[in-house]
Amino acid sequence: MKLLALETANEQCSVSIVDEAQALFFQLDTRAKAQTQTILPMIEQGFAQTGIQTSDLTAIAFSRGPGSFSGVRINAAVTQALAWSNDIPVIPVSTLQALAQNAYREAGLTEVTAVLDARMSEVYIASFKLDENNIMQAVDDEQLLSYEKAQNAVKYQLIGSGAGLVNEEQIQYKGLSATAEDIATIARELAKHGKWLDAELALPVYLRDDAWKKIPEQGK
């Protein structure tokens, strides 16, 4: 098994290549909104360093959102292009789930409410709990909520960029952010059971249906 994992949904860019047992390559570029310039060169660098070609991949995993509108769109488009042209299946991973996985990896948290700033006084929110395979699994649905309504949806420790927007006193873990490493961890477990999709189903999830109309309002 060889997986390529991509993450651009958080206005940064990271790429990971893993096999069934370990990470073979990981690179992170934290510059905001540089995904379009960095994602393809980072993928090429990963292939060069590992000696892996696109045709060697079992699947391509990607952060499918919710998140930055442009970032989510870039991630899905690059994934679909690579997968379609090489007849490789895809594994969409929730950005909120990847954030929860990051909280387990970085802070050892096993029950979290992941919250991302969605702009326009709203947040993306969902709660997760660690399963027997050390994967953070959703215990409720992803939602787009106002700050006030999100307060009623909090089940566990708040994490992510929207944590302080929902509760000003819970900001300890607001700096946590999902990376391709977390996408790869979740995707590896799914790939073990053949849980992937055809390339044309590498679709973004925005939660905000008219997101394209609101880019100026979001300050993008």
Long-range contacts (C-beta under 8 A, 24 or more apart in sequence): 1-58, 1-188, 1-191, 1-192, 2-52, 2-56, 2-57, 2-58, 3-57, 3-58, 3-59, 3-60, 3-61, 3-91, 3-184, 3-187, 3-188, 3-191, 4-43, 4-46, 4-54, 4-57, 4-59, 4-60, 4-61, 4-82, 5-60, 5-61, 5-62, 5-180, 5-181, 5-183, 5-184, 5-187, 6-39, 6-43, 6-60, 6-61, 6-62, 6-63, 6-75, 6-78, 6-79, 6-180, 6-183, 7-62, 7-63, 7-75, 7-95, 7-98, 7-178, 7-179, 7-180, 7-182, 7-183, 8-35, 8-39, 8-63, 8-71, 8-72, 8-74, 8-75, 8-78, 9-63, 9-64, 9-65, 9-66, 9-67, 9-68, 9-71, 9-72, 9-75, 9-95, 9-178, 10-63, 10-67, 10-68, 10-71, 10-95, 10-116, 10-161, 10-177, 10-178, 11-35, 11-67, 11-68, 11-71, 12-177, 13-38, 13-39, 13-42, 14-42, 14-179, 14-180, 14-181, 15-39, 15-42, 15-43, 15-45, 15-46, 15-180, 16-46, 16-179, 16-180, 16-181, 16-183, 16-184, 17-46, 17-47, 17-50, 17-52, 17-184, 18-184, 18-188, 20-188, 20-192, 23-181, 23-184, 24-50, 24-52, 25-49, 25-50, 26-179, 26-180, 26-181, 28-179, 28-180, 33-70, 33-71, 35-70, 35-71, 35-74, 35-75, 36-74, 39-74, 39-75, 39-78, 40-78, 43-78, 43-82, 54-82, 54-86, 54-88, 55-86, 57-86, 57-88, 58-88, 58-89, 58-191, 59-88, 59-89, 59-90, 59-91, 59-187, 59-191, 59-196, 60-88, 60-89, 60-90, 60-91, 60-202, 61-90, 61-91, 61-92, 61-93, 61-183, 61-184, 61-186, 61-187, 61-190, 61-191, 62-90, 62-91, 62-92, 62-93, 62-183, 62-202, 63-93, 63-94, 63-95, 63-98, 63-178, 63-180, 63-183, 64-92, 64-93, 64-94, 64-95, 64-202, 64-203, 64-204, 64-205, 65-94, 65-95, 65-204, 65-205, 65-206, 65-207, 66-94, 66-95, 66-96, 66-116, 66-118, 66-124, 66-142, 66-144, 66-205, 66-206, 66-207, 66-208, 67-95, 67-116, 67-124, 68-220, 69-206, 69-211, 69-212, 69-215, 69-218, 69-220, 70-215, 70-220, 72-204, 72-205, 72-206, 73-204, 75-204, 76-202, 76-203, 76-204, 79-202, 80-199, 80-200, 80-202, 83-199, 83-202, 84-199, 84-200, 87-199, 88-199, 89-196, 89-197, 89-198, 89-199, 90-196, 90-197, 90-198, 90-199, 90-201, 90-202, 91-187, 91-190, 91-191, 91-195, 91-196, 91-197, 92-197, 92-201, 92-202, 92-203, 92-205, 93-183, 93-186, 93-187, 94-126, 94-138, 94-142, 94-205, 95-124, 95-178, 96-124, 96-125, 96-126, 96-128, 96-138, 96-142, 96-160, 97-126, 97-128, 97-136, 97-137, 97-138, 97-186, 98-178, 98-179, 98-182, 98-183, 98-186, 99-159, 99-160, 99-176, 99-177, 99-178, 99-182, 100-128, 100-136, 100-159, 101-135, 101-136, 101-178, 101-182, 101-185, 101-186, 102-176, 102-177, 102-178, 102-179, 102-182, 103-136, 103-157, 103-159, 103-173, 103-176, 104-130, 104-134, 104-136, 105-181, 105-182, 105-185, 106-176, 107-159, 107-173, 107-176, 109-157, 109-159, 109-173, 111-155, 111-156, 111-157, 112-136, 112-156, 112-157, 112-158, 112-159, 112-173, 113-153, 113-154, 113-155, 113-156, 113-157, 113-158, 113-159, 114-159, 114-160, 115-150, 115-158, 115-159, 115-160, 115-161, 115-162, 115-163, 115-165, 115-166, 116-160, 116-161, 116-162, 117-161, 117-162, 117-165, 118-144, 118-162, 118-207, 118-208, 119-217, 119-218, 119-219, 120-214, 120-217, 120-218, 121-146, 121-147, 122-146, 122-147, 122-208, 123-147, 123-150, 123-162, 123-165, 123-166, 124-162, 124-207, 125-150, 125-153, 125-154, 125-162, 125-166, 127-153, 127-154, 127-155, 127-156, 128-156, 129-156, 133-189, 135-185, 135-186, 135-189, 136-186, 142-205, 142-207, 143-207, 144-207, 144-208
